Amino acid sequence: MKTRIVTGVVAGALFITFLLLGGYWFAGLVLGLAVVGLGEYLRMYKLRNHFPLFVIGFIFMVTFVFMANTELFSGKLGLIGLVWLLLFVLLVTTVATKNKTTIDQISSVFAGAVYIGLGFHYMIYSRNLEPNGLFWTLLIFVCIWASDSGAYFAGRAFGKRLLWPTISPNKTIEGALGGIVLAIIAALCFSWAKPELLPLGNAIYLGAVIAVVGQLGDLIQSAYKRVKGIKDTGNILPGHGGVLDRVDSWLIVFPFVHLLSLIPI
């Protein structure tokens, strides 16, 4: 427990520092997390040393992180075109390797590059919004962390009914509700600080959505880890596991709030 607390405090302080600095500092940190995260993902599927799949996966993942929704991919290509291009390159790989690279393998790489690349992309995109990128990015992160904390403590104190035992045996309905309540309270604090940016009703709605979608992100990762029979995706963070273990909710929430236009841009 001591190791977990120390790691959490140090990692959290560093992350907040880079988030406040913004710009290349935050983008560089996010890219580093994305690279490590994709490495963990490919290792789970025994593809980390598979040439050329790991090269294709990393190239497109980095492209998603930095270049999706920019002028470089506007017009005919765009984000949808970039996703299709990744699929095309991977499908061609099965032909070029005479089926030594299988459809199952390229499916795993495709899912990982899109899931991780776009998830981290929208974190940078949020921070770079002008003039209130820091406000919105902090709001999303704080609501996610509040949801995690609320779910943990409410589950410990009141949890009786299991939420989804076949996927995550320790999560409870009471814990999930506690996470939603605390996320809404966190969003209301942001509304109190900047009511002109976040009206009261919007804060309640946004806090609840972030909590629900974040908990779904957690369950998504629990599902694919259970299929692979592993507890953690890595061990880079002592007491916390791997990068993907820490960012499971982030990777789902950030694209969700932007693609559904839940915050102003």
N, C-alpha and C positions, 0 to 999 in steps of 0.2 A: 504493500500500500504506500509506503514511504517513497519508493521509486516512482510509482505512478503519479503521486502528488508532485514530486520534484520535476518530473518530465513535463507534466501538464502545465505547471507554473512557468517554467523556462520556455517551453515551446509556445505557450499562449502569449507571453510577453514579447517574444521575437515576432510572432505573427502580427500582433497588434501594432508593433513598431513599424513593420514594413507596410502594413495597411495604411497607417497614418501618413507615411512618407509618400505612398502612391507612386505613380509614374513607373520608371524602369525598375525601381526597387521592388514594388509589389508584383509587377509583371514577371520579373526574374524569379521571385520566390514561387509564384504560381507555376511557372514553367518547370522549375525544379521539382515541385510536388507532382506535377503531371507526369514527368519522365519517370520518377520513382514509382508512381502509381501504376503506370502502364507496365513497367517492369514486373511489379507484383502480380498484375493481372495475367500477363503472358506466362509467368512462371507457374501460376495456378493451372493453366491449360497446357503446360509442358511445351510452350512455344517460344520461350525466351531465347533459346539458341537455334531456332529454326530459321535458316536462311532460305528464301528472302523475306519470309513473312514478318519477322520482327523489324526488319528495315522499313518495309512498307508501312507497317503499323505505326512506327515512331515518326516517320516523315509526315504522314497524314495527320497524326495526332497533334504534332507541333503546328502544322498548318491550321488545323481547326482552332487551336488555342489562340493564335495570333492573327489569323487572316480572314476568318469567316466574318461576313457582314462588313467587310471593308471594300474600298473602291477596286482593289485588285481583283476581287471576285464578284463584282457587280455585273449587271447586264446579263449576257447569255449564260454565263457560268453560274454565278450566285452560289448560295449555300447548298441548295438542292443539287445543283450541278456538281459541286465538290463531293458531296456524299455519293452521287452516282459514279463519279470518276474513281473514287476509292473502291467501290463495288466492282467496277469494270476491271481495274488493275488486279484485284484479288482473283476474279474469275479467270482472267488471262493466265494468272500464275498456275492454276490447276492444269491448263492446257500445256504451258511451257514446261512444266515438270512431269508431264505425262501421268497425271493423277497421283504422283508421289505426295503432292500437296492436295489434301482432300477438301471437299466442300464443307465438312464440319470444322476443319481448321480455319479456313478463311472466314467462316461465319463468326467464329470466336474473335478473330482479329478485327473484323468489321465492327462488331458490337463494342469491343473494347475501345477502339479508336474514336468512335462517335460518342460513346458514353463518357469517356474520360476527357476527350478533347473539347467537346462542346460544353461539358460541365464546367471545366476550368476557364474556358473562353469567356463565359458569361460573368465570371467573377471579375476578370479584368475589365470587361465591357461595363459592368456596373460601376466600378471604381473610377472609370474614365468619363462617366457622364458629367456634363457641365450644366449648371455650376454646383450641383448637389450630389455628386457621385459618392462622396464619403458618407453622407447622411444615409443614402439608400443602401449602400453596401454594409455599413454598420448595423442598420436596422435588420437586414436579412440575417446577418450572422448572429446578432444578439437574440433574435427570435428563435433561430435554430438552437442555439445553446440553451436558451431558456426552456424550450420544449424538451430538450434532452434531460436537463436537470429536473424539470417538473415531473417528467415521466418516471425518472429514477426514484425520486423521493416519494412521490405519491404512490408509486407501485410498492415501495418498501413499506409504507405506512398503511395503505388501504387495499393493496392489491389482493383480489380473491379470484376474479374471473379471468381466465387466460384469454389473451387477445387472438393469438394464432399459434397454438402450441406445436403444430407440425413444422413451422418455419422458425419460430423463436420461442422456445418453451418458457422463458422467464418474463416475457412481456404480458402485461395485464390491461384489461379495459380501463380500470381505475387509473393506472399509470398513464395511459394514452390521454385520458381526459385531463389529468393533472398537467400534462405537457401542453395541451391546448390552452388551458387557463393561464399558465405562466407565460406562454408566448404572447397571448393577448395583452396581458399586463405589461410585458416588455414593450409591445408596440404602442400601447397607450402612453408610456413614458416618452416615447419619441414624439407622439402627437402633442403631448403637453409641452415639450421643448420647442417644437416647430409646427404649430397648428396650421400655419399657412401652407405648409407642404403636405401635411398628413392630417386631414380632418378626423374627428373622433370615430365616425362610422367606418371610414376607410381603414383606420388602425385596427379596429376589432376584426373586420373582414380579413385584412392582410395577415394579422397575427394568427388567426385560425387556419387560414390556407397554408401558411408556411409550416405550421406545426403538423398539420395532417399530411402534407406532401413530404415533409422531412421524415416523418415516421414511416411513410411508405418507402422512402429511399433507404432507410435503415433495414426494413424488411426485405427489400430487393436484394441487398447485399447478403443478408442472412440466408436468403434462399439459395444464392449461387455458391456461397461458402458451404452450406449444408450438402449440396450436390457433390462438392469436391471433398467433403469430409474433413474440413479444416476449421480451426477456431479463429485464427488471425491470418490476414493476407501477407504479413511480414513481421519483422521484429526491429525495424529501424527506430521505433519510439519505445524505449523500455517501459514496460507496464501498460502500454497502450496498443501494441501490435504494429501494424504497418500503416502507411499513408492512407490506403483505401479504407481501413478500419475507422479512421478519424473523419474522413470527408464524404462518407456515404450519403448523408443527407444533403450536403452542399451540392453534390453533382446532379441531384434531381431538382432541388429547390430553385437554384439560380436560373437554369434554362426555363423552368416552368413559369416563374413570375414575369420573365421577359417575353416569352413566346405567347403568353396569354395577356400581355400588356397590363399587368397588375400594378406596375409602378410607372409614373410618367417618365418619358425620355425626351 
